[in-house]
Amino acid sequence: MGMRLAAALGACLALAAGAASADDRVTLSQGALQGVTLGVVTSFKDIPYAAPPIGPLRWRPPAAPEAWSGVRKADAYGPQCIQPARPGSTTPMSEDCLSLNIWTPAGRTPSSKMPVMVWIHGGVFVFGSGATPFYDGGHFAERGVVLVTINYRLGRIGFFAHPALTRAEPGGLLGNYGLMDQIAALQWVKANIAAFGGDPANVTVFGESAGAISVNYLLTSPMGGGLFSKAIAESRFGRVEAAPVRGGARSAEAIGTGVARGLGVKGDDAAALAALRALPAEKLNAPISGLSDPTIPAPMIDGRLVTETIAAAFAAGREIKIPMLEGGNSWEASLIPAIAKDPEATLKRAGPDRAKVMALWGASGDLVKTAMDLTTDSMITEPDRFLARQMTRAGEPVFVYRFSHVPAVLRGKTPGAPHGGEVAYVFDNLPDHDLTLGFMEIPAATPEDRKLADAMIAYWVAFASSGEPGSAGGVPWPAVSAGDDVVMEFGDDGPVVRHDFEKARLDLLAAKAHTAPTAPVDSK
């Protein structure tokens, strides 16, 4: 089945108008919802899970959602959260964006108790929404899963610290408003998902890139417990560092003060805070200059929701102890195209270990490929192994994958599977025609592509159902063990188990504690 693009979905909804059934209606404490049933799947879109975070609620923890009277139509996506405009984009944006979308099997009942999966989108904590066509959850629902996608505050509206905020809320939750939204959405799911046929005791949180980093923080936050029972992190950047809210020149408050001054707001009193809250949202979310921009909005150590770095929390065994599925792609370095222009800038960071690096990564003789592969392993592959080992020591079942499949028409043209390239396969939303999304080309799917997508979504569904991806059938997927850093590779030959994956390479990176470059988040 081809990807459910927005235009096609709109056409289907128009055809389905007037065909409402009992499957389409859900009643919550907030009010009644009218969704849409297409085939064996019912969807409900733009469900508010928190009050609009506007006016005096800007830069505050999410408040309880408002109730409504009558029946609320849930047949179309709501606006995405405020973010820098992209060329050609016509998607509506608003600060009033805290909504979620649900796909569930038609014919379900509140006693169905189906597994639930909650997707957190990527996008450098600045871009994205739960309405991206690739995230359509229809194919998960066809397999008996209740699939949820969410919006959360982004950019400087979602991740912002300033002395005026600290003074106004002493001891309160600060800075990580986007993460607070994610927690509020998970709380809403736990309280309401049974009405959609889901089991609130069997919730898997999963995300990609910035969404996977969010999963990391949810796993290590004192506030994340009890909201989910399993987790999946795709391209999770396990050694990301977070700046503290307060501190030196690079602290979140210092960055926020600089941003405020640039927008004409000085001081740290109530008047300054009122002026900041009165600023148009578009001014706060000016375009970022790139991944190396030190002022890029991102999660921060606030002392309550985020108390330490990801690596420190896992090394100390302070993460939530649940089954985990994680992995990355073979060309994660697609995030940093500048590598191709100057590979030496990357390779010189190896210092005295350059000869070892060239021996382990440089077999092709291509310096660009060597630098890209080194970056991929530094950002994703080695941190994945590090986190998997920490969780395994704690007795948690961990399943690791590597996505390396390249569509046939792109082989020889691209170095591997780019950052984010697995998402369309996981959701089984491959296109019927060629697409270009940012840095990523997605050609029309072939039978080979569709077979791999069918396998991947089956593994993901099996993990969400039971915590054992291998229960999907097909190639058994073993968990990581103390004696084997085993990886399931989803490549051109389909799923293949790899034992002690890239051991020599990753041993060197682990010993060097990342002398190769790292990137905190994605740019999709």
C-alpha positions as CSV (number, residue, x, y, z in Angstrom):
1,M,0.0,0.0,0.0
2,G,1.4,3.4,-0.9
3,M,2.1,6.2,1.5
4,R,-1.1,8.0,2.6
5,L,-0.2,11.5,1.5
6,A,-2.3,14.4,2.8
7,A,-4.0,15.0,-0.5
8,A,-5.1,11.4,-1.0
9,L,-6.3,11.3,2.6
10,G,-8.3,14.4,2.2
11,A,-10.0,12.9,-0.9
12,C,-10.8,9.7,1.0
13,L,-12.3,11.8,3.9
14,A,-14.5,13.6,1.4
15,L,-15.8,10.4,0.0
16,A,-16.4,9.1,3.5
17,A,-18.5,12.1,4.6
18,G,-21.8,11.1,5.9
19,A,-20.8,7.5,6.5
20,A,-20.4,7.9,10.3
21,S,-20.8,4.8,12.4
22,A,-20.5,3.8,16.1
23,D,-16.8,3.1,15.4
24,D,-16.3,6.8,14.7
25,R,-17.7,8.1,18.0
26,V,-15.8,8.3,21.3
27,T,-16.9,10.1,24.5
28,L,-14.2,11.4,26.9
29,S,-14.4,13.5,30.0
30,Q,-13.5,16.5,27.8
31,G,-16.4,15.8,25.4
32,A,-17.5,13.7,22.5
33,L,-15.4,13.1,19.4
34,Q,-16.4,12.2,15.9
35,G,-13.6,10.5,13.9
36,V,-13.5,8.8,10.5
37,T,-13.5,5.1,9.6
38,L,-11.7,4.1,6.4
39,G,-11.8,0.3,5.8
40,V,-10.6,-1.4,9.0
41,V,-9.1,1.7,10.6
42,T,-10.7,4.5,12.5
43,S,-8.8,7.8,13.1
44,F,-9.3,10.7,15.4
45,K,-7.2,13.8,14.8
46,D,-6.5,17.1,16.5
47,I,-7.5,16.0,20.0
48,P,-6.3,18.6,22.6
49,Y,-4.3,17.1,25.4
50,A,-3.5,20.4,27.2
51,A,-4.8,23.9,27.3
52,P,-3.6,26.3,24.6
53,P,-0.1,27.5,25.9
54,I,-0.7,31.1,24.8
55,G,-0.5,34.5,26.5
56,P,0.3,34.1,30.2
57,L,0.6,30.3,29.6
58,R,3.6,30.8,27.3
59,W,6.6,29.2,29.0
60,R,4.6,27.5,31.6
61,P,4.0,23.7,32.2
62,P,1.0,22.5,30.2
63,A,-2.3,23.0,31.9
64,A,-5.3,20.6,31.8
65,P,-7.2,20.5,28.5
66,E,-10.4,22.4,28.2
67,A,-13.7,20.6,27.8
68,W,-16.1,21.2,24.9
69,S,-19.9,20.9,24.4
70,G,-21.5,18.9,21.6
71,V,-19.5,16.7,19.3
72,R,-16.1,17.8,18.2
73,K,-15.1,16.8,14.7
74,A,-11.8,14.9,14.7
75,D,-11.5,14.4,11.0
76,A,-8.5,16.7,10.2
77,Y,-5.1,17.5,11.6
78,G,-4.7,20.6,13.7
79,P,-2.0,23.2,13.2
80,Q,1.6,22.4,13.8
81,C,3.5,24.1,16.5
82,I,5.2,27.4,15.7
83,Q,8.5,26.8,13.8
84,P,10.6,28.5,11.1
85,A,8.8,28.5,7.8
86,R,10.1,26.2,5.1
87,P,10.1,27.2,1.4
88,G,6.8,26.1,-0.2
89,S,5.2,25.0,3.0
90,T,1.5,25.9,3.5
91,T,0.9,23.9,6.7
92,P,-0.9,26.2,9.3
93,M,1.1,27.0,12.4
94,S,0.0,28.2,15.8
95,E,1.0,28.4,19.4
96,D,-2.3,26.7,20.1
97,C,-0.9,23.3,18.9
98,L,-0.9,20.8,21.8
99,S,-2.9,18.1,20.1
100,L,-2.6,14.4,19.3
101,N,-3.9,12.0,16.6
102,I,-5.0,8.4,17.1
103,W,-5.4,5.5,14.7
104,T,-7.2,2.4,16.0
105,P,-8.8,-0.7,14.6
106,A,-12.4,-0.3,13.7
107,G,-14.7,-2.4,15.8
108,R,-12.7,-2.1,18.9
109,T,-14.3,-1.7,22.4
110,P,-13.0,-0.2,25.6
111,S,-12.2,-3.7,26.8
112,S,-10.1,-4.6,23.7
113,K,-6.8,-3.7,25.6
114,M,-4.7,-3.5,22.4
115,P,-1.0,-2.4,22.6
116,V,-0.5,1.3,22.4
117,M,2.4,3.1,20.6
118,V,3.0,6.9,21.1
119,W,5.3,8.5,18.4
120,I,7.4,11.5,19.2
121,H,8.6,13.2,16.0
122,G,12.1,14.4,15.2
123,G,13.2,17.7,13.8
124,V,16.1,19.2,15.8
125,F,13.5,20.3,18.5
126,V,12.7,23.1,16.1
127,F,10.7,21.5,13.2
128,G,8.1,18.8,12.7
129,S,4.6,17.7,13.8
130,G,2.6,14.6,14.4
131,A,0.8,15.2,11.1
132,T,3.7,14.4,8.9
133,P,2.4,12.0,6.2
134,F,5.1,9.4,6.9
135,Y,3.7,9.2,10.5
136,D,0.2,8.1,9.4
137,G,-0.6,5.2,11.8
138,G,-3.1,3.4,9.6
139,H,-0.8,0.4,9.0
140,F,-0.1,0.0,12.7
141,A,-3.8,0.0,13.4
142,E,-4.3,-2.7,10.7
143,R,-2.0,-4.9,12.8
144,G,-3.9,-4.4,16.0
145,V,-2.0,-1.4,17.5
146,V,-3.5,1.9,18.8
147,L,-1.1,4.4,17.3
148,V,-0.7,7.9,18.7
149,T,1.2,10.9,17.3
150,I,1.7,14.1,19.2
151,N,2.7,17.8,18.8
152,Y,4.9,19.4,21.4
153,R,6.2,23.0,21.7
154,L,9.3,23.6,19.6
155,G,12.2,26.1,19.3
156,R,12.4,28.9,21.7
157,I,8.8,28.5,22.7
158,G,9.4,24.9,23.7
159,F,13.0,25.2,25.1
160,F,13.9,28.5,26.6
161,A,15.3,29.8,29.9
162,H,15.7,33.4,31.1
163,P,16.3,34.9,34.5
164,A,12.9,36.6,34.5
165,L,11.3,33.2,34.2
166,T,13.4,31.8,37.0
167,R,12.5,34.7,39.3
168,A,8.8,34.4,38.5
169,E,8.7,30.6,39.1
170,P,11.2,29.9,42.0
171,G,11.4,26.2,42.4
172,G,9.0,25.6,39.5
173,L,9.5,23.6,36.3
174,L,11.6,25.6,33.9
175,G,13.1,25.5,30.4
176,N,12.0,22.1,29.0
177,Y,8.4,23.0,28.0
178,G,8.5,20.7,25.0
179,L,9.4,17.7,27.2
180,M,6.7,18.8,29.7
181,D,4.2,18.6,26.8
182,Q,5.4,15.1,25.9
183,I,4.8,14.0,29.5
184,A,1.4,15.6,29.5
185,A,0.5,13.8,26.3
186,L,1.6,10.5,27.8
187,Q,-0.5,11.2,30.9
188,W,-3.5,12.0,28.7
189,V,-2.9,8.7,26.9
190,K,-2.8,6.7,30.1
191,A,-6.1,8.3,31.3
192,N,-8.0,8.1,28.0
193,I,-6.6,5.5,25.6
194,A,-8.9,2.7,26.9
195,A,-11.8,4.5,25.2
196,F,-10.0,3.9,21.9
197,G,-9.5,0.2,22.6
198,G,-5.9,0.7,24.0
199,D,-4.3,-0.9,27.0
200,P,-3.0,1.9,29.3
201,A,-0.8,-0.7,31.0
202,N,0.9,-1.6,27.6
203,V,2.2,1.7,26.2
204,T,5.4,1.9,24.1
205,V,6.9,5.3,23.6
206,F,9.0,5.7,20.4
207,G,10.6,8.4,18.4
208,E,13.3,9.2,15.9
209,S,16.3,11.7,16.2
210,A,15.0,14.6,18.4
211,G,12.1,12.3,19.2
212,A,14.6,9.5,20.2
213,I,16.6,12.0,22.3
214,S,13.2,12.8,24.0
215,V,12.8,9.1,24.7
216,N,16.3,9.2,26.3
217,Y,15.2,12.0,28.6
218,L,11.9,10.4,29.4
219,L,13.7,7.2,30.4
220,T,16.1,9.1,32.7
221,S,13.7,11.8,34.1
222,P,12.3,11.4,37.7
223,M,9.0,12.5,36.1
224,G,8.9,9.7,33.4
225,G,8.0,6.7,35.5
226,G,4.7,4.9,35.1
227,L,3.8,6.4,31.8
228,F,5.1,3.7,29.5
229,S,6.2,0.1,29.7
230,K,8.5,-0.2,26.7
231,A,10.6,2.2,24.5
232,I,12.0,2.4,21.0
233,A,14.7,5.0,20.0
234,E,15.6,5.4,16.4
235,S,18.9,7.4,16.0
236,R,19.0,8.3,19.7
237,F,22.4,10.2,20.0
238,G,23.1,8.5,23.3
239,R,26.0,10.7,24.4
240,V,24.3,14.1,23.9
241,E,25.3,16.7,26.5
242,A,22.8,19.2,27.9
243,A,23.6,22.7,29.2
244,P,22.4,23.7,32.7
245,V,19.6,26.3,33.0
246,R,21.9,28.4,35.1
247,G,25.6,28.7,35.0
248,G,28.3,30.2,32.8
249,A,28.3,32.0,29.5
250,R,26.9,28.9,27.7
251,S,24.1,28.2,30.1
252,A,20.5,28.2,28.9
253,E,19.7,31.4,30.9
254,A,22.7,33.2,29.3
255,I,21.6,32.2,25.8
256,G,18.0,33.2,26.6
257,T,19.2,36.6,27.9
258,G,21.1,37.1,24.6
259,V,18.1,36.2,22.6
260,A,15.9,38.6,24.5
261,R,18.3,41.5,24.1
262,G,18.4,40.8,20.4
263,L,14.6,41.2,20.4
264,G,14.8,44.4,22.3
265,V,13.9,43.0,25.8
266,K,16.3,43.9,28.6
267,G,16.2,43.1,32.3
268,D,15.0,40.2,34.4
269,D,11.9,41.6,36.2
270,A,8.2,41.1,35.7
271,A,8.1,43.8,33.1
272,A,10.7,42.0,31.0
273,L,8.8,38.7,31.3
274,A,5.6,40.4,30.2
275,A,7.4,41.9,27.2
276,L,8.8,38.5,26.3
277,R,5.3,36.9,26.5
278,A,3.9,39.7,24.3
279,L,6.4,39.0,21.5
280,P,5.0,37.5,18.3
281,A,5.9,33.8,18.2
282,E,7.4,34.2,14.8
283,K,10.1,36.5,16.2
284,L,11.1,34.0,18.8
285,N,11.6,31.2,16.3
286,A,13.9,32.9,13.8
287,P,15.6,30.3,11.5
288,I,18.6,28.6,13.1
289,S,22.0,28.8,11.3
290,G,22.7,25.0,11.5
291,L,23.6,22.2,13.9
292,S,26.7,24.0,15.1
293,D,24.7,27.1,16.2
294,P,25.4,27.3,20.0
295,T,22.0,29.0,20.6
296,I,20.0,26.2,19.1
297,P,17.0,25.4,21.3
298,A,17.2,22.0,23.0
299,P,16.6,20.2,26.3
300,M,18.5,21.5,29.3
301,I,19.4,20.3,32.8
302,D,16.7,22.0,34.9
303,G,17.3,20.0,38.1
304,R,13.8,18.5,38.2
305,L,12.7,17.1,34.8
306,V,16.2,16.7,33.4
307,T,18.7,16.2,36.2
308,E,21.8,15.0,34.4
309,T,23.2,14.0,31.0
310,I,21.9,10.9,29.2
311,A,25.2,9.1,29.4
312,A,25.7,9.8,33.1
313,A,22.2,8.5,34.0
314,F,22.6,5.3,32.1
315,A,26.1,4.7,33.3
316,A,24.8,5.0,36.9
317,G,21.8,2.7,36.2
318,R,19.3,5.5,36.9
319,E,17.2,4.9,33.8
320,I,13.7,3.4,33.9
321,K,14.1,-0.4,33.8
322,I,12.0,-1.5,30.8
323,P,12.5,-3.5,27.5
324,M,14.2,-1.3,24.9
325,L,14.6,-1.4,21.1
326,E,17.2,1.0,19.6
327,G,19.3,1.5,16.5
328,G,20.5,3.8,13.8
329,N,21.3,4.0,10.1
330,S,24.4,3.4,8.0
331,W,24.6,7.0,6.8
332,E,23.7,9.1,9.7
333,A,26.4,11.5,8.5
334,S,23.9,12.7,5.9
335,L,23.0,15.3,8.6
336,I,26.4,17.0,8.0
337,P,26.9,17.6,4.3
338,A,29.9,19.8,5.0
339,I,31.9,16.7,5.6
340,A,32.0,16.0,1.9
341,K,33.6,19.4,1.3
342,D,36.4,19.0,3.9
343,P,36.8,15.5,5.2
344,E,40.2,16.4,6.7
345,A,38.4,18.6,9.2
346,T,36.8,15.5,10.6
347,L,39.8,13.1,10.2
348,K,42.3,15.4,11.9
349,R,40.3,15.0,15.1
350,A,41.6,11.5,15.4
351,G,45.0,13.0,16.3
352,P,47.6,10.4,17.1
353,D,45.1,7.6,16.3
354,R,44.7,8.7,12.7
355,A,46.5,5.5,11.4
356,K,44.1,3.3,13.4
357,V,41.2,5.3,12.1
358,M,42.3,4.9,8.5
359,A,42.9,1.1,9.0
360,L,39.4,0.6,10.5
361,W,37.3,3.0,8.4
362,G,39.5,3.8,5.3
363,A,39.5,0.6,3.3
364,S,37.7,2.2,0.4
365,G,40.5,4.8,0.0
366,D,37.8,7.5,-0.2
367,L,38.4,10.2,2.5
368,V,34.9,11.5,2.2
369,K,33.4,8.0,2.9
370,T,35.9,7.4,5.7
371,A,35.0,10.7,7.4
372,M,31.3,10.0,7.0
373,D,31.4,6.5,8.3
374,L,33.5,7.7,11.3
375,T,31.0,10.4,12.0
376,T,28.0,7.9,11.8
377,D,29.7,5.6,14.2
378,S,30.6,8.4,16.6
379,M,27.2,10.0,16.7
380,I,25.0,6.9,16.7
381,T,26.5,3.4,16.5
382,E,28.9,3.5,19.4
383,P,26.5,5.4,21.7
384,D,23.9,2.8,20.9
385,R,26.3,0.0,22.0
386,F,27.3,2.0,25.1
387,L,23.6,2.4,26.2
388,A,22.7,-1.2,25.3
389,R,25.6,-2.5,27.4
390,Q,24.5,-0.3,30.4
391,M,20.9,-1.6,30.2
392,T,21.9,-5.2,29.7
393,R,24.0,-5.0,32.9
394,A,20.9,-3.8,34.7
395,G,19.0,-6.8,33.5
396,E,16.9,-5.1,30.8
397,P,16.2,-6.8,27.5
398,V,17.7,-4.7,24.7
399,F,17.3,-5.2,21.0
400,V,19.6,-3.3,18.6
401,Y,19.2,-2.7,14.9
402,R,21.1,-1.2,12.0
403,F,19.2,0.1,9.0
404,S,21.4,-0.1,5.9
405,H,19.0,-0.7,3.1
406,V,19.4,1.5,0.0
407,P,16.7,1.4,-2.7
408,A,18.0,-0.2,-5.9
409,V,18.0,2.9,-8.0
410,L,20.1,4.8,-5.4
411,R,22.8,2.2,-4.9
412,G,26.2,3.6,-6.0
413,K,24.8,7.1,-5.7
414,T,24.5,7.4,-1.9
415,P,26.9,6.1,0.8
416,G,24.1,4.3,2.7
417,A,20.8,4.7,4.4
418,P,20.4,8.4,5.4
419,H,19.3,9.8,8.8
420,G,15.6,9.3,9.0
421,G,15.6,6.8,6.1
422,E,14.0,4.0,8.2
423,V,10.9,5.9,9.2
424,A,8.8,5.2,6.0
425,Y,9.7,1.5,6.4
426,V,8.8,1.3,10.1
427,F,5.4,2.9,9.4
428,D,5.0,0.9,6.1
429,N,4.3,4.2,4.4
430,L,6.5,3.9,1.3
431,P,5.6,6.1,-1.6
432,D,4.2,4.9,-5.0
433,H,6.2,7.7,-6.8
434,D,9.5,9.4,-6.3
435,L,9.8,12.0,-3.5
436,T,12.5,14.4,-2.3
437,L,12.3,15.5,1.3
438,G,15.1,17.9,2.3
439,F,18.4,16.0,1.9
440,M,16.6,12.7,1.4
441,E,15.5,11.0,-1.9
442,I,12.8,8.4,-1.6
443,P,12.2,6.6,-4.8
444,A,9.0,4.8,-5.7
445,A,8.9,1.6,-3.7
446,T,9.7,-1.7,-5.3
447,P,8.5,-5.2,-4.1
448,E,11.9,-5.5,-2.4
449,D,11.3,-2.3,-0.4
450,R,7.8,-3.3,0.5
451,K,9.0,-6.7,1.8
452,L,11.5,-5.1,4.1
453,A,8.9,-2.5,5.3
454,D,6.5,-5.4,6.1
455,A,9.2,-7.1,8.1
456,M,10.2,-3.9,10.1
457,I,6.6,-2.9,11.1
458,A,6.0,-6.6,12.1
459,Y,9.0,-6.5,14.4
460,W,8.0,-3.1,15.9
461,V,4.4,-4.3,16.5
462,A,5.7,-7.5,18.1
463,F,7.9,-5.6,20.4
464,A,5.1,-3.2,21.4
465,S,2.8,-6.2,22.0
466,S,5.1,-8.4,24.1
467,G,8.6,-6.9,24.5
468,E,10.0,-9.6,22.1
469,P,10.4,-8.4,18.5
470,G,11.3,-11.9,17.5
471,S,7.7,-13.0,18.2
472,A,6.9,-11.5,14.8
473,G,8.2,-14.7,13.1
474,G,10.8,-14.7,10.4
475,V,14.4,-14.2,11.4
476,P,14.8,-14.5,15.2
477,W,16.0,-11.3,16.8
478,P,18.2,-12.0,19.9
479,A,18.7,-9.5,22.7
480,V,22.1,-8.0,23.4
481,S,24.0,-10.1,26.0
482,A,27.1,-9.6,28.1
483,G,29.1,-11.6,25.7
484,D,27.6,-10.4,22.4
485,D,26.8,-6.9,21.0
486,V,24.4,-8.5,18.6
487,V,22.6,-6.3,16.0
488,M,19.7,-7.0,13.6
489,E,20.7,-5.5,10.3
490,F,17.9,-4.4,8.0
491,G,19.8,-4.3,4.7
492,D,19.5,-5.1,1.0
493,D,19.3,-8.8,1.8
494,G,16.5,-8.3,4.4
495,P,16.9,-8.9,8.1
496,V,20.3,-10.5,9.1
497,V,21.7,-11.0,12.5
498,R,25.2,-9.6,13.1
499,H,27.2,-10.7,16.1
500,D,29.7,-8.4,17.9
501,F,28.8,-5.7,15.4
502,E,31.7,-3.5,14.3
503,K,33.6,-4.4,17.4
504,A,37.1,-3.1,16.5
505,R,35.7,0.3,15.3
506,L,33.5,0.8,18.3
507,D,36.1,-0.3,20.8
508,L,38.4,2.5,19.5
509,L,35.7,5.1,19.7
510,A,34.7,4.0,23.2
511,A,38.3,4.2,24.4
512,K,38.7,7.7,22.9
513,A,35.5,8.9,24.4
514,H,34.5,10.5,21.1
515,T,37.3,12.4,19.6
516,A,35.3,12.3,16.3
517,P,32.6,14.9,15.9
518,T,29.1,14.5,17.4
519,A,25.9,16.3,16.6
520,P,23.2,16.9,19.2
521,V,20.1,16.6,17.0
522,D,18.8,16.2,13.5
523,S,18.0,18.7,10.8
524,K,15.0,17.1,9.2
